[in-house]
């Protein structure tokens, strides 16, 4: 053992003897593990569902949320990747599908639809978007979308490839347990095998009036 390592070991022992409680390592707080059925929309709140594009599960939850809404809703397809045949006919009849090709285009569409006041829910799918593009967005954009959802009482859900939104009321990290053998399994049964980690956010109500999002 060299001199510096010996001194460091002696210092640690000295600190532990003088301040025993300060040297105790606190266990890491585990996020709540929930069933995918607990991933629900919140009226007037912004939630984020994290599902990397190269992993299954996000599309299953997205379609389940669509089916859970009986009123008109909007779906902003951030990278024009939706297969409409995968959506139930009853859902398509009340669905406004907005096809976009760029992140900022999708954000502007969300801003305009949230101001419309005729929707109960808005789903924004950015799973295929480059994470770096999402991280480069000013945080003020997300705060203003949150405030718009709050003002119009719209349930706003953003599906992202990673945690990128700083002001969500709740964030779910999807953890699917799916394999190739599940290809013949029904979508309803597959949803039961998608677990999620719940993280409570800071998207609290605000009395401020949102301005138009500049993108």
Phi and psi in degrees as a GROMACS rama.xvg file:
@    title "Ramachandran Plot"
@    xaxis  label "Phi"
@    yaxis  label "Psi"
@TYPE xy
-75.5882  173.345  UNK-2
-65.0677  -42.7922  UNK-3
-65.331  -40.1821  UNK-4
-65.264  -39.1019  UNK-5
-64.6266  -42.0322  UNK-6
-65.6239  -40.1505  UNK-7
-64.0041  -41.9788  UNK-8
-64.0998  -40.0733  UNK-9
-66.1251  -39.3921  UNK-10
-65.0332  -40.8736  UNK-11
-62.7106  -42.9329  UNK-12
-63.7338  -39.329  UNK-13
-65.8047  -44.2457  UNK-14
-65.2765  -37.5375  UNK-15
-67.293  -34.917  UNK-16
-74.3207  -32.4028  UNK-17
-84.0268  -36.1591  UNK-18
-132.281  71.4669  UNK-19
-61.8813  -39.6314  UNK-20
-71.754  -30.781  UNK-21
-71.3774  -21.0939  UNK-22
-92.1591  1.06296  UNK-23
-79.1104  127.721  UNK-24
-80.4718  120.501  UNK-25
-75.6157  137.948  UNK-26
-65.9278  144.492  UNK-27
-67.6673  140.923  UNK-28
-77.7324  122.855  UNK-29
-83.5152  134.71  UNK-30
-70.3341  153.769  UNK-31
-71.4015  127.328  UNK-32
-91.9326  121.265  UNK-33
-125.494  166.847  UNK-34
-81.3944  152.313  UNK-35
-60.3426  -26.1839  UNK-36
-65.1411  -18.64  UNK-37
-82.786  -7.23756  UNK-38
-77.2796  101.704  UNK-39
-128.729  159.112  UNK-40
-79.2325  151.289  UNK-41
-122.258  118.049  UNK-42
-56.9989  128.664  UNK-43
73.1417  15.594  UNK-44
-129.952  155.997  UNK-45
-103.255  124.688  UNK-46
-121.182  157.1  UNK-47
-124.635  132.379  UNK-48
-113.962  112.219  UNK-49
-91.8783  119.333  UNK-50
-149.363  100.804  UNK-51
-54.5356  143.705  UNK-52
-61.5152  -27.3964  UNK-53
-90.772  10.1638  UNK-54
-125.54  142.503  UNK-55
-76.067  168.205  UNK-56
119.126  -41.3875  UNK-57
-63.0745  -43.9223  UNK-58
-63.7988  -36.0309  UNK-59
-63.1216  -45.5577  UNK-60
-68.8266  -38.3941  UNK-61
-59.4848  -47.6763  UNK-62
-69.0545  -33.0728  UNK-63
-65.823  -39.8674  UNK-64
-64.8041  -38.5764  UNK-65
-59.7513  -43.6964  UNK-66
-66.9119  -26.1317  UNK-67
-77.2398  -10.4192  UNK-68
-103.075  121.898  UNK-69
-97.7681  -1.9357  UNK-70
-110.191  169.158  UNK-71
-56.7158  136.527  UNK-72
-139.857  161.492  UNK-73
-116.393  141.364  UNK-74
-123.582  117.244  UNK-75
-97.6456  112.088  UNK-76
-88.2205  94.6476  UNK-77
-60.5006  -28.0376  UNK-78
-129.21  23.7139  UNK-79
49.9694  55.1199  UNK-80
-119.868  2.2248  UNK-81
-75.5787  134.822  UNK-82
-95.5635  105.443  UNK-83
-60.6978  -23.1921  UNK-84
-67.1701  -18.4596  UNK-85
-82.4688  -5.59455  UNK-86
-99.7216  134.076  UNK-87
-57.0128  145.619  UNK-88
-58.7578  -40.9352  UNK-89
-62.7759  -34.0928  UNK-90
-72.3575  -41.2529  UNK-91
-60.5108  -31.1057  UNK-92
-68.7378  -22.4153  UNK-93
-117.118  14.4705  UNK-94
-104.68  129.623  UNK-95
-97.1417  113.022  UNK-96
-102.593  115.628  UNK-97
-107.582  117.808  UNK-98
-97.758  122.773  UNK-99
-125.098  165.216  UNK-100
-125.953  -9.62655  UNK-101
-136.172  152.759  UNK-102
-59.4316  -48.559  UNK-103
-66.399  -30.9724  UNK-104
-64.7286  -41.9955  UNK-105
-67.3117  -38.8108  UNK-106
-63.8599  -43.662  UNK-107
-64.0668  -38.3815  UNK-108
-63.0819  -40.806  UNK-109
-63.004  -40.9112  UNK-110
-60.5417  -46.543  UNK-111
-66.6202  -41.7873  UNK-112
-70.0512  -34.848  UNK-113
-65.0801  -30.0401  UNK-114
-78.5486  -16.4872  UNK-115
-63.9547  -41.5353  UNK-116
85.1687  3.42323  UNK-117
-108.865  9.27513  UNK-118
-114.912  149.803  UNK-119
-97.7672  -23.5254  UNK-120
-150.321  148.741  UNK-121
-136.957  125.051  UNK-122
-111.535  123.409  UNK-123
-113.695  113.466  UNK-124
-100.539  109.881  UNK-125
-119.803  22.6469  UNK-126
-63.0106  -32.2327  UNK-127
-86.7978  -5.29014  UNK-128
-76.1293  144.627  UNK-129
-61.3933  131.591  UNK-130
-59.074  -35.4575  UNK-131
-63.77  -33.8929  UNK-132
-66.8473  -37.9847  UNK-133
-69.989  -39.7753  UNK-134
-69.0931  -22.9601  UNK-135
-81.0164  -10.5256  UNK-136
-69.1753  136.839  UNK-137
-60.8785  140.688  UNK-138
-62.1011  -23.8146  UNK-139
-62.161  -28.477  UNK-140
-63.0809  -46.6617  UNK-141
-66.0755  -39.6265  UNK-142
-63.0385  -39.6298  UNK-143
-70.7542  -38.2307  UNK-144
-63.2982  -40.3267  UNK-145
-60.6641  -43.6678  UNK-146
-66.7714  -36.6008  UNK-147
-64.5247  -43.7234  UNK-148
-61.2462  -38.9815  UNK-149
-66.2641  -43.4788  UNK-150
-67.1261  -37.368  UNK-151
-98.1826  0.642652  UNK-152
59.5438  37.2186  UNK-153
-93.6917  137.304  UNK-154
-79.4113  116.082  UNK-155
-114.218  122.318  UNK-156
-124.818  128.803  UNK-157
-113.039  124.379  UNK-158
-97.1397  121.356  UNK-159
-129.855  159.875  UNK-160
-79.3942  -11.4338  UNK-161
-164.622  165.333  UNK-162
-66.0602  108.45  UNK-163
-127.5  -10.8748  UNK-164
-101.787  123.437  UNK-165
-84.0114  -8.78043  UNK-166
-127.858  34.2493  UNK-167
-77.4085  149.682  UNK-168
-73.963  -38.3266  UNK-169
-146.904  149.947  UNK-170
-130.69  131.744  UNK-171
-113.064  128.639  UNK-172
-101.059  109.414  UNK-173
-72.6999  136.748  UNK-174
-131.697  79.2134  UNK-175
-71.1281  145.167  UNK-176
-116.551  66.7785  UNK-177
-117.486  150.197  UNK-178
-137.469  171.9  UNK-179
-59.091  -31.319  UNK-180
-66.4169  -12.5403  UNK-181
-88.9548  5.16038  UNK-182
-61.5306  -29.2318  UNK-183
-92.8374  1.40214  UNK-184
-81.8139  143.824  UNK-185
-67.2023  154.081  UNK-186
-60.9343  -36.6852  UNK-187
-62.7559  -42.429  UNK-188
-71.7974  -34.1177  UNK-189
-64.7057  -36.3721  UNK-190
-58.15  -32.523  UNK-191
-69.3182  -15.2557  UNK-192
-103.01  9.80491  UNK-193
-104.242  108.676  UNK-194
-92.1593  165.078  UNK-195
-144.268  145.874  UNK-196
-98.7767  125.448  UNK-197
-93.6066  129.294  UNK-198
-123.483  122.527  UNK-199
-80.3175  134.913  UNK-200
-102.889  -161.504  UNK-201
-119.294  21.3254  UNK-202
-77.9714  73.2031  UNK-203
-89.8199  158.924  UNK-204
-59.7353  151.325  UNK-205
-137.675  146.609  UNK-206
-90.5717  -1.62196  UNK-207
-76.6612  153.415  UNK-208
-94.8547  125.482  UNK-209
-72.2827  142.526  UNK-210
-96.9223  167.316  UNK-211
-61.6017  133.541  UNK-212
-68.0488  128.358  UNK-213
-98.9288  114.462  UNK-214
